[in-house]
Amino acid sequence: MSAEPVIDLEKITADYLAAAGKIKRRIILCAGTGCVANGSLEVRKRLAEELAAAGIIAEIELKAETPEGSTYLSKSGCQGFCQAGPLLHLEPEGILYTKVKVSDVKEIVEKTILRGEIIDRLLYVDVRTGKHCRGNAEIPFYSRQKRVVLANCMIEPDDVREYIARGGYAGARKAVRDMTPEEVCQTAIDSGLRGRGGGGFPTGLKWKFTLASKNAKKYVICNGDEGDPGAFMDRSVMEGNPHSVIEGMMIAARAIEADEGFVYVRAEYPLAVKRMRAAVKAAEEAGLLGDHLFGTDFSFRLQVMEGAGAFVCGEETALIASIEGKRGMPRPKPPFPAQSGLWGKPTVINNVETLASVPMIFREGPAAYRACGTEKSPGTKTFALTGHVVNTGLIEVPFGTTLREIVYNIGGGVTDNSGKVTNDDFKAVQIGGPSGGCLTPDMLDLPLDFDSLRSVGAMVGSGGLVVMNKQTCMIKIARFFMQFTQNESCGKCVPCREGTKQMLALLDDIIEGRADRRTLELLEETAKAVQLGSLCGLGKTAPNPVLSTLRYFRDEYEAHVFKKICPTGECKALARPEIDPEKCKGCTACMRKCPVGAITGKLKEVHVIDADKCIKCGACKTACKFGAVIGL
């Protein structure tokens, strides 16, 4: 046992709340990657200047000596509503201003802060009702979510005291001081927590298997190598609530009797790397990492490591190889990392969201965690909602929430290619990124959880949700994801290395009009072979977008192959040329230039193209001065 004083979470909480009690107003600027890129830190700097000019004491750091009546100008991690950023919250008024620019700051200080007036043009407007929403409670994007993992993404990520004041590290203290490793594992099992990295394996069982491996040295690894296109859930948690990840790793380390851990973050996430390293340093200085934690014999140390950004390093054995300084390539299993992982030692690997879910379980109990979600998929899941939907961004909902609730209520509805809301234009959702599959209009009321999605040929994956309207070509979507996985294949096993290349070539043949019946047969055969024969999860799931689009949109494939038509007009080689009747003036210029007589019509009347005769030379489009020829 150490003779050093044990960290007092209650005293830190009391001191922090005493300092916070001196604050009259708190202004929170979103400082996630999206808002930072749009200038939120410049807005914060100008706010400090304008507040000072107005004679208002503004603090950018909360201290014990903070003067009474001050304004606390803090930042947060990603608040989720990315398309509306930069976001500015004013508390206690509960006001949310959206798309705030540096040029808006003076008006905000003069009208809202000094006179209490609302600036309507900076409020979010609900496109369905036209209502100006004052704050989060009035915005369906926020009000219809249930935030657990993302709940603390409003706090100052660089202040460990605020995390502690919100109950942080209480779960770790309980696990370390009051529970045996076996009890920690059982608590995780009782909660029903399943891995959020895509596979959905029970977290407590993974810990229990690793605990059973007898070795004096064990490791905990946080997998922050989030590489799915359009996915940014883990990045946002690390940026906005890094201490939840550290606390989750401490509890996992206690469960398996590990004394060392690694947070593996891809280098493309510089802000996440910066904040995770700052959080580790703050935890060390506070006595939350190191030797004899909470006055016990338990010790735990963390390192943050940057990965080079290979998608395959999201696979646990490839990630282990990368940490060891080798090329990130998967190896056959067994042995599993629980028996032989990092440097041959028993190792637990959990992803960011999984670890960030752990503290609440140990703070409030497994029953509280099971209060939302489904029986076999308890808790919540974060999703990156993108595509043809009104409200894009980062959301968190209980497992079992329907796709309809996400797309139409939280997402605000489907849009056409011009951004106009057209709620009858929904075609599909790609869920789970390159490893996932498509959900169709028939599945709008499907409860989203691990098992229900698997039953329709899809998977939760990391949590990407791409909404697509009826103008989207599903073959091009399948090709996009196949191009990604083919580029990211490590090349170690033949089925993935060669199979993804062949599938990509077959999709190109379909899109470019070279396909026949055998092409479709070969595509499906190859996809199933890659799925069965690949070494790791990347290869085994790479065919999913192809197989799910073949399953639910075969008529679209057949139109490309047999009719040589792309129903959406997105595949230029198969585009169906048309004349827009609203733009056609009946000048006959297109008809006179057509070399095969495919255009008919009378002077000053709308002309028509016979698609079967058209050779797609483009002469009509060049001749038309009104832009009436489309599809070429």
N, C-alpha and C positions, 0 to 999 in steps of 0.2 A: 504493500500500500504506500501511496505517496503522502508525504507530509505537507504537500502544497495544498492551499485552500481549494475546496470544491466549488465549482461554478454555481452561483445562486441564481437560478432562472427567475425566481419570484422577485428578487431585489432588482435585477435588470429590468424586469417588466414594470415595477413600481417607479423606478427612476425614469424610464422612458415615458410612461404615462404622465408623470409630473411635468416633464419638459413639454410634452405634447399639449398638456392642459393650458400652457401659456399662449398657445397659438390661437389667433382670432380667425384666421382663414387659411386654408391650404389650397394651393393651386398645383395640380398634378399634370405634368406634361408627359404624354406617352413617349417613351424613348426606346421602343422596340426598333428593330432594323428598318421596317417600312417607314415609320414616322421620322426616324433620324434621317433617312435618305430624303425625305420631303422637307427637312429643315426644322424639326421640332426643337433641336438644341439651340438653333439661332433664335427661335421664338422665345425660349427660356432666357437666353442672355438678354434679349431686348426687354423682356418683362422685368428683369432685375433692374435694368436702367430706368425704365419708365416708372416703376414703383418708387425707386429712390428719388426720382425727380418730383414725384407727387408727395414726398415726405413720408412714405410708408416704409417701415422697417421690414426688409425682406431677408429671410434666412434661407440659404441653400443647404444647410446642414443643421439638424436639430441637436441642440446642446442644452446642458443643464442651465447655463447662464443666458439662454435665449430670453430676450425681454418680453414682458407681458404685452399681449395685443399684437404680436408680430404676425407677419404673413410667411408661411412656410412654402417655399417654391421648390417642390420636389419633382422627381421624375419617377417613372414606372417602367416596367417591361411592357411587352406587347399587350394592349388592351383588347385585341381581337378584331375590332372594326376597322380593318386595314384600309379599305377603300375610302373611308371618311377622314383619314388622317391628314395632317397632324391633329391629334385629339387633345383638348384642354378641359380638365375638370375643375370646377370651383366648388369647394366645400367650406361651410356647411350648406350652401345654397342648393347643392345637387344639380348644378348646371353643367351640361356637356356642350362645348363648342367644337364644331367639326371643320376640317380643312382650314385650320388657322394659319395665317401667313404672318410674317414679320410686320407687314403693313397694317395688320388688324390690331396689333398690340396696344397702340396708343388709345384707340377707341374702346378696347376692352377695359383698360384702366380707368379712363374718364367716365364711361357710361355705366359699366357693370360694377366695378370695384368701388368707385367713389359715389355713384348715384343710385346703384341698385337696379339699373335698367337692363332689360334683356335685349340682346342684339339678335333679332329674328333671323337675319340672313346667315348667321353662324350656327343656328340650330339645325339638327337633322330633320328633314321633311319626309314623312311617310308617303311614299309614292302612291299608295292605294287610297289613302284618305285625304292627303294634302295637309295633314296636321303637322304643325311645328312641335317637335318633341323637346321638352325642357331638359330631360335627363334620361339616364339609363332605364329607369322604371317605366318610361313611356315609349321606349323603343323596342319593338318586338324582337329585334335581333338579340338584345340583351335579356329582356324580361322573360322570354320563353326558354332560356337556357337554365341549366343547373350547374353552377361552377363550383367544383371541388378542387381539382388540380390547379385550375386557373384562378381560383378565388384570391390568392395572394399576389397575383400579378399586378395589383394596383399599389403595392407597397414599394418603398424605396429599396431597390434590389441591392444597393451597396451598404445598407444599414442592417447588420445582424440583429440589432436591438429591437427593431420593429417586427422582424420575424419572430423573435422570442416573445415579444409582447402579445402576439397573436396565437400563442400556444406552441410556437416552434421549439423543437428539441425536447419537449416534454415526453413525447413518445419514445425518443431515443433513450432518455434517462430511465424511463420505466423498463424498457427492454434490457438495458445494460445493468441496472442496479437491482431490479426486482424479479427478473425472469431468467430461467435457464435457457440455453440454446434450443433445447427441445420444445420448451414452451413458446419461444418466439416462432419457431417453425409451425407449431400447431395453430397459433393465433392467425398466422398468414393463411394456413389451410382453411381454418374456420371462416375466414372472411370471404373466401371464394375468389380472391384476386387472381386474375389471369394475365399473362404477359401481354403488354400492349404493343409489342414490336411486330405483331402480325400472326404469330403461331397460336397464341392464346393458351400456352401451357400453364397449368396452375403454379403460381409463384412459390407457394409454401412447399409444394412437393419438390420443386427444383432445389430449394434450400435444404430440405430434409435429405435428399440424395447426396448433396455435397457434404452435409454434416456427417453422414455415415462413412464418408471416405476419410480414413484415419491418416493424417499427415500433420506434422508440426507447422507446416507453412501452407496457407491458403490465401486466395485472392478474391476480391470483389471487383467486378468491372461494370461501369456504366456505359452502355452502348449509346453514344450520341452521334453515331454516323448516319444521320438521316439523309438519305439520298434520293428518295422518290420525287419525281417531277411534281411540283405544286404542293409539296408537303412541308410544313414549317411548324409543326406542333412541338417537337422536342426542342428545337431552336428557341422557340418563344418561352418555354418553361425555363430553360437555362438562362435566358436573358432576364426574365422577370421574377423568377422565384428559385434562384440557385440553391438556397439553403435547404429547400425541401428535397432536392436531389441528394445533397450531402447527408441529411438526416436519414433518408431512406437507405443510403449506402451503409451508414453506421448500424442501422437495425439489421440489414442483411449480413453485415460482418459479424455481428453478435450471434446471428442465427447459425452461421457455419463455422464460427470460431476463427475468423480471419483477422489479420492485423494490418493488412495493406490493401489499398484499392487504387484503381485507375479510372479517371473519367476520360473517355475517348471521344473527342469532338473533331468533326471534320474542319479543315483549315478554312473552308469557305464561310465559316461562321465566326468571324473575328470578334464580334461583340459578345457572342456566347462564350468564347474562349476567355475573353477579358474578364467577364463578370464571374465566370466559374472560378478563375484563378483568384480574383479578389475575394470571393466568398470563402474559398479554402483558406486563404491567408487570414481573413477575419475570424474564421472558426478556430484556427490555430492560436491566434492571439487571445481569443476569449477562453481558451482551455477546453474547446469542444472537440478538437482533434489533437492527438498526441498520446502521451502515456497516462495511465491510471485515470481514465475518464470517469467522472462523477464519483470519484473516491474509491474506485474498484481496481481490480487487476487488469481490466480490459484496456487495451491500447489499439489505436487505429490511426493510420496515416493515409493521406490521399495525394495523388499526383494528377495533374491535368495534362493530357497528351493530345497533340494535334495529329489527325490523320490526313493523308494526302488527297482524300476525296473519292476513292474508288468505291463504287456502289456495292461491290462484292464484299467489302469490309463490314457491311452490315450483318453478314453471316458470321456467327460467333467464332468459328475456328479460323476464318480468314482474319478477323479482327485480332485474335490472339497472336497470329503470325505477324501482323503488322506491329503490335506492341513489342514483340520480341526482336524487331528490327529486320524481319524477313519480308519478302514480297507477300502482299495480302492475297493469299490463295487458300481455299478451303481444303480440308482433309477429310478422309472418310471417317464416319462414326458408326459404331463405337471404336475407341473409347470416347465417351462424352466428356465435355469439360468438367463435369462434376467429379469425374475420376482422374482425368489427366488434362489439365488446361494450360494456363500460363506457365511456361517453363516446366511443364510436366506436373504441376501441382494442382490439386482440386480447386476449381474456380467456378464462381457463380457470375453469370452475365445477365443483367436485366437492362431493359431500355429506360430512357429518361422518364417517360410518363409512368411506367410501372413503379419505379423508385419514388417518384413524387407522390404516388397514391398511398405509399406505405405509412407515412407519419400519422395520417388521420386515423388509420386502423388502430394504431397502438395508442393514440391519444384518446379516442372516443370508443374504441372497442369494435370487434368484428360485426356485431349486430347492427351498429349504427351504419357501418359501411354497406351492409346488405339491405339497408332501408330503401335504396333505390336500385334500379336495374332489374334484371330478371334472375330467376333462381340459379340458372347455370352460367349467367354472365352478369354478376352483380357489379354495382358501381357505375361510373360514368366513363365516357370516351370523348376525347377531343378529336375534332375533324377540321381539316383545312377545306373550307367551302369555296370553290372557285367555279369559273366557267360562265355559262349563260344564266346568271341569276342576279337579282337586284342587289342583294347584300352579300358581298364576298368577305371572307375573313376567317378568323379562328373561332370555333365554337366548341362548347362542351355540353353534352346531353346525356341523360341516363341511357344505358343499354335498354333496348326495347322500344326506344323512340322510333316512330315511323319515318320513312323517307318523305312522306307528304308533309309532316310537321316541319322537317328540316328545310325542304325546298320552298314550300309555299308560305309558311308562317315565319320561321327564323330567317330564311333566305329572301322572303318578300316576293317570290314568284319568278317565273322564267321570262327571259328577255329574248327578243329577236337579235339579229346581227347588228342592228342599229342601236340597241340598248333599250328599246321600247318594251314595256311589259306586255307579254302575250301568254297568259296562263294556260291556254290550250295548246301551246307549242312545245310541251315537254316531250323529249324523245328518249333520253336515257341518262343515267348517271354512271360514270366509271368510278368504282370504289376500290380502294386499295392500291392504286397506282399500277406500275408495271406487273405487280404480282396479283392484281385483283381481277375483277370482271365487271360486266355491265348489269345494271338494274333497269328494267323497262317500266312503262306506265302501269302494267299489270301488277307491279310490285310496290307501288306507292304506299300501300298500307302494310307492307312487310315490316315487322319489328326488327330493327337492326341489332343483331347480336352475333356472337361467334358461330352458333349452330345454325340459325336461320339463314345466314348468308352462305354458309357452306352448302346448304341444301339446294341453293339455286346456282351453284357454280361460281360463287364469288367469295370474297373474304374481307375481313376488316382491314387487314394489312396494317400499315402505319397510320392510316386515317385520312388519306386524300379522298375528296369528294368532288368530282368534276361534273357539273351539270351541263347537258348538251341539249340544244333545241333541234327542231326538225330540219334545219338547214345544215346539220352536221353529217358528214359522210362517215359512217361507222368503219368502213374499210380503212380510211385514212387515219382514224383514231387508233385502230389496231396496228397499223403500220408505224405510227408515232411511237407507241410503246415498244414495239418490236425493234425499231431502230435504236431506242435507248438501251434495251437489254443486250442487243447484239454488240453495241459499242462497249458496254460495261462487262461483258463476259470476260472472265480472267483467262480463258482458253485452256484450262487444265484438263477438262474432260471433253471428249469428242461430241457427245450428244448436244451439249450446250454450245460449244464453239462452232460446230458446223451446222447443227440443226437450226439455230437462230438465224444464221446467215442464209440458209436455204428458205426458211419461212419468209424472211425479208424479201428475197428475190421473187418468191411466188406472189407475195402481196403487191410488189411492183408490177408484175405481169398483169395482175387483175386491174390495178389502177390505170395502167397505160394501154389497156385494150388488147393484150397479147394472150390472154388466158382462154382456156377451154375447160371442158368438164374434168379432164384429168388433173388440171391445176387445182381445182377445189379438192379433189380426192387426195392429192399429194399433200396439200396444205394441212388437211385434217390428220392424215397419217403421220406426217412429220411432227406435228404439234403433240400428238399423243406419245410418240417415241421419245421426244425431248422431255416430256413430263415424267415418263417412267424411268428413263435412263440417266438423267443428269445427276451429278454428284451432290450438289448443294441446293439450298432453297431457291437461289436465284434462277438456276436452270429449270428446276422442277415447276416453278410458278411462271416462268417466262411465257409459256403458251397460253396462259389464262385469258388475256384480252382477245386473242384470236379465237380460242374455243368458245368463249362466251358470246362474242359477236356472231360467230357462225351459228350458234345455237338459237339466238334470239333475233338475228337480222339476216338469216339466210336468203330471204327474198332480195335483199339489197346486194348481197354477193352475186346472186344469180342474174340480177339486172346488169351488173357490170360484166359478167362472164358471157351470158348468152344473148342479151340484147345490146351489149356494148353501150350502155347508158348508165351514167351516174345520176340517180334520182335527185340528188341535191345540187348537181351542177358543180360540185367542188373539184372533181377530177377533170382537169382540162382536156385530157385526151378523150374523155367520154362525155364531155359536156353536150347538152342538148341545146342547140342554138335556137333562140327565140327573138321575136321582135316585141318590145314593150309597147302595148297599144296606147299607153298614156303619153309616150314620147314620139311615136311615129307620126309624121306629118303627111305621109302619102306622097312624097316627092319623087318616088320611083328610082332614086339614085342607086339604092342597093340592088334592086331588081335588074337594072341595066348592067351592073358590074358583075353579077353572079355568072360564072362561066358554065354552070351546069343547069341553069334554069330552075333552081330549087326555090325561088322566091316568086310568089304570085301576089297580085293586088292591083287595084285601079288607082288612078291619079286622085290624090287628096283623100284616099281611104287607107285604113290600116292594112299593112302588108303582112304576109304569113310565110314562114320558112318551112319547107318540107324537110324534116330532119333526116328522113331516109335517103333523100337525094343529096343532101348537103355533104360536101367533101371537106368542110371546115378549113377552107383556105384563108378566111378572114377578109376577103375582098369587100364584102358587104359592110363589115364593121368599119373598115377604113373609109368607105364611101359615105357612110352616114354621118351627117354633121350634128345630129341631135342626140347621139348616144343611145339610140333605140335598140341597137342590136346587142343582145346579151347572151351569155353562155359560150362565148368564144374567147 
